[in-house]
Every structure is written in C-alpha cells, then in structure tokens.
Amino acid sequence: MFPQRLDAPEAYEIARAMLDGFDRHYRLFRSESGRAKHRFETQDWHAQQRAQRDRIEFYDLRVDECIMRLEREFRAHELPMTVWQQVKLFYIGLLVNHHQPELAETFFNSVTTTILHHSHFRNDFLFILPAMSTEYIECQDDVLHPSFRAYYPKFEQLHEAVRTIVTDYNLHVPYEDLEGDIARVVEVLKHQIGDVKLRANFQIQVLSSLFYRNKGAYVVGKIVNSYREVPFSLPILFNDDGKLYIDAVLHGENDMRALFSFSRAYFMVDMEVPSAYVQFLRSLMPGMPRAEIYNALGLAKQGKTLFYRDLVSHLQHSTDNFRIAPGIKGMVMLVFDMPSFPYVFKIIKDYYPPQKDTTRELIESKYKLVKHHDRVGRMADTLEFRNVAFPRDRFDEDLIEEIRKFAPSQMEIADLDDDGEEEVIFKHIYIERRMIPLNMYLQEAFDAGLENSRSHHQMEHAVVEYGNAIKDLVAANIFPGDMLWKNFGVTRHGKVVFYDYDEIEYITDCNFRKVPAPRNEEDEMSGEIWYSVGPKDVFPETFGPFLLGNDAVREVFMKHHGDLLDSQFWQAHKERIQRGEVLDVFPYEQEKRFERKTR
Ligand SMILES: Nc1ncnc2c1ncn2[C@@H]1O[C@H](COP(=O)(O)OP(=O)(O)OP(=O)(O)O)[C@@H](O)[C@H]1O
C-alpha cells in the first residue's frame, strides 16, 4: 500500500540512520579497496589476500551495526508496517543523486528483513525491484575522475597512447622495460584492430581504476572502432628485482570472462560509481550476468540481489521443473537444478552415511572457507540463501520426496502470500554455477569410443585439466580431500573446477605420508589398513586405485601428473607455503604470456 501522508514523525530519522549505515559501509569498503594499490606497490601479498578475505565480512558487520542503532534509537522491531512504508519513501528521496543507490537499496532490504524476520518474498516495503535508476551516474565532483577514460590516438600514435594509458595509473614503482612492454602490447592491439580503416570514433577506453587481485594489477578497457569493440586487459606484475612488467594482453570476451570468473577471488577496485563499472564491464562481456559482475567486484550482496531477480524472472519465462541434478548423488549434499537455468541448488542433508563423519556446522564452515579463500580459478563460488521460496508447482515429485527423505528440516511447504499457490521454502541453500560433472564428461568420451580422436582428446583434456586443477589448488594451500572425478566439473570453457567442499583442508594442516612397508606377511596379505592413520594423514600413493582404473586414463595421468601420487610432491608444497611463499596462479593461459628476457 502506498502511504497517502508522511505522518510518522520518526520515519525520516530512521531512513536517515539507515542511509548513514550504508554510507559508512561503502566508505569502509571503498577505502579498503583503494588501499589495494599501496599493498600492490609494496608487494605485500599476504596483506592483499587478508584484505580480500576480510572485506567479505564488512557488509554483515555494517548491517548488524545499523540494526543495533535502529533498535536502540527507535525500538525498530516494534514499528508497524505503516511506518516502514514511510521509511521506504523517505529513503528513496534520500537516494536522489546518490552514487551507489542500487547498493543502498539492497542494504535497506538486508536491514529490514532482519529486523522484521520476514522472508524475502513479496514484501511491498522491500526493494523487490530497483526504485532508483543507475543510468549515467557521474556527478560534477567526478568530472576529473570519471569511471572510464577515453583516448583518441591516430593509428601511428598508438605507442604513445598506450604509454599514457599505463602511466596515468600512477603506480609508484618503475617498470623493468616499459617501452618494450608497450611495443609488445601495441603489436597485439594492432592485430586485434585488424587491417581496417580507422573510423572517426576510433578510441581506447579504460576504466579509471586498476583491478587488483593477489599479485596482479589489471588495466581493463576496450578498443572502439566504428561499431566494433574489442575488450582487453593488461596484467601488470612484479619481476624478481621488484620492477613492474606487463605480462600479456588478454582480449576478447572469453579471456575477459576467465579473468572475471566465478571461480576466482573478488577484485579490489576503487570505485565511486560501481554501477558505471558494471555497465562498462557488461559491454565487454555481454554474456555475463550482472549478478556475477557485481560479485567479481566484491559487491556480493548486490550480486545476490540481482541473481534472485534473474531467477524470479527466469521462472516467469520458463515452464520446466526443478529436478534431482544429473550425476552421482551426493552423500552430504542434496543437489537439484532446472534444465533451463545454468545453476545448481545444494542443501545440506540431515543424515549422512557412516563414512561421512561430519556435521552441518562443519560443512557450512568448509563452504565458508572456500568463499573467503582465493579460489584460483578452480573452486566454484557459491551464493548462500536463507528462507528462500520457490513455487511448489515447479518441483518434480521425486525431488520433493528426496528432500523429505534426506533433508526434511530444510524444507517447508506453505502458501506464504495467501494467493492460493503453495511455495517451497528452503531454510538454507547454496547456489552455484552448473558444470558438467567430470565423471559424466569422461563417460561421454568412453561411450563414444576412445579410438575416435575427438573423444580421445576429450578424455585427455579432462585428465590433464583435472591434474592442473589439483595443482592450482595445492598452490593456494587447498587439499580437496575427496579427489574423485565426480567432485569436479567442466565449465563452458573446458576448465576443470572443484565443487565438493565438505572434506576440504588446508595443505598446511595435512600430514602427507608414505604408506609404511609391511611389518610381516600378515600385514602384506591383509586387505585392511594395518598401520595407524591420524585424522589429517594423507597417503597420496593410495589415490591411484580410486582414480586410475581405466588404462587410457592412467596413461595420460601418469604422463602429466604422476607426481600427485608422490607424498614428496605434497610435502614440498606444504613446506613452501609454510615459508610464506605465495605462488602465482594466472587467470590466463601460459601461452598468452609475453616472452621476456628475464622472468
Ligand atoms: N556445480 C555443479 N554442477 C553440476 N553438477 C553438480 C554441481 N555440484 C554438484 N553437482 C552434482 O551433484 C553431485 C553431488 O554434489 P557434491 O559433490 O557437492 O555433494 P557431496 O554430498 O558433497 O558429494 P560426496 O558424496 O562426494 O561428498 C555431484 O556428484 C554432481 O553430480
């Protein structure tokens, strides 16, 4: 109901207090992101990774603070709905000319749903849809610092233009060989522009802030010529002498999507108007949902809001049902999907088989670990929802039965909004990108016959990528725990990504051991494990029998990744991590990197 009169005396003050809460959040978020430049310049990689982790918590902390203030000053949970409706109108008024209105609306939703203990479903005082536009936000103060900068060189001035672009970021560290780097960059850019006439609008646009993550800083931009746009990114890294160099030119939508993938840590970017960054990035990657772009920028709550809107809209424009996900069922997770929607939904079961010695809390803590950790392109990010509702009539019966059987505590079926239609409400659910489970991908190749060169290549690719995925995880101090094929998926770009987190451990917490030699014949003949095994003991040489039953798979695996069966490999990495070394894991293929004299 739209209030006819704004007659609640406290409504304006509450709206003001909420916006103050949000503004404080964004100020802190932005300054932490802004400090990434200094951490990069001083090569403080541990601090960079710590900041990436810590920043994820900022949002919930600020929401809690804001709720405490509203309770203290206004006894917020006792306020009637008529007051909240007026608060919302004042809040909208306060958002005129705001630079992050879409984030502030989401903040409003987070605060009010917590205070009112309501589900997200169809509350007319929430921002179910955005009230404020984010189009063209740039303000007068920002004229000197627009979200992106445009450079208009002539073809023969490209070298100077790239030099200006790079030096405009004002990094306080010298380059090892800037002119050489620029020459290499220009060569690739020229190739991308192609042998075409440069039109009057020919320009290079770059986002005004660098994108920082781990040990890299990235220029992100596009070349515009007539109606054609070529997205590109320049990764800037440090050499061993503490000098900078440009490592590659990434170009085209696929390269950009790999850079911004859901399987990597969030970027640190100093942004006054995040929606302008998102709009620019969307023009580089039209196929990437805005939700995932917000996530990649560290604005995960906004990502969640947009994801939910996309899902609701998808439900309105589709007719298929939620069903049990294809593949081998999980022992601790109940997984379902909808064929027309590229995500999977995961609920923690209430009961697990005896070999899974775990608890709901432990499983949640493992998922949280992954959220906070550098996912190095090898672990899928998850969105976490509580009390989320979907239409009952979009569920397959056997899925409902499966949930009733294995996760009854997680599901309620009710008509929430009294419209005569039932909803299925999930207490707690994880959502992540759908991939092809690696066991199914391999099976596809086996079924087509490995004598067929295409299927052989598919099998080989899967096995090599699987090993690469494990090695990247190891570099980032992650032991996947359960390394069976079924726990990995293949993305649309053919990358292998891990998604089963319930047995994940830090490499540094594991003891990598060789299987001891049998003490006697009895030991040798025993089918049982006769030696003592601690809870964190891992025996890499025992991985083989589970993974390598197929001869062709074994051959490829042993050729490329035999070291994974050697405890020494794991132990050496553990020691390296304990020494504090941070390895590079590049969000692009090795072949993309420039040849350099020293590296
Ligand atoms: N992101 C995904 N994309 C596609 N399928 C998935 C995805 N995540 C899970 N699945 C499917 O659901 C199954 C179970 O998922 P998951 O491995 O997360 O559950 P689990 O209970 O932890 O498994 P386990 O029994 O190995 O511990 C997978 O084997 C796979 O078939």
The ligand as a Gaussian input file, in Angstrom:
#p B3LYP/6-31G(d) Opt

LIG

0 1
 N       28.200000     -27.145000      -9.773000
 C       27.681000     -28.308000     -10.159000
 N       27.349000     -28.509000     -11.453000
 C       26.806000     -29.689000     -11.873000
 N       26.562000     -30.721000     -11.055000
 C       26.873000     -30.585000      -9.754000
 C       27.459000     -29.376000      -9.241000
 N       27.644000     -29.559000      -7.919000
 C       27.213000     -30.807000      -7.630000
 N       26.743000     -31.438000      -8.723000
 C       26.192000     -32.809000      -8.813000
 O       25.734000     -33.194000      -7.532000
 C       26.509000     -34.286000      -7.020000
 C       26.744000     -34.121000      -5.549000
 O       27.354000     -32.866000      -5.280000
 P       28.517000     -32.689000      -4.210000
 O       29.738000     -33.415000      -4.689000
 O       28.662000     -31.245000      -3.925000
 O       27.845000     -33.448000      -2.974000
 P       28.532000     -34.182000      -1.766000
 O       27.431000     -34.722000      -0.943000
 O       29.494000     -33.258000      -1.117000
 O       29.303000     -35.364000      -2.501000
 P       30.155000     -36.523000      -1.784000
 O       29.203000     -37.633000      -1.575000
 O       31.206000     -36.849000      -2.814000
 O       30.726000     -35.910000      -0.542000
 C       27.803000     -34.259000      -7.854000
 O       28.375000     -35.540000      -7.922000
 C       27.288000     -33.778000      -9.194000
 O       26.741000     -34.835000      -9.945000

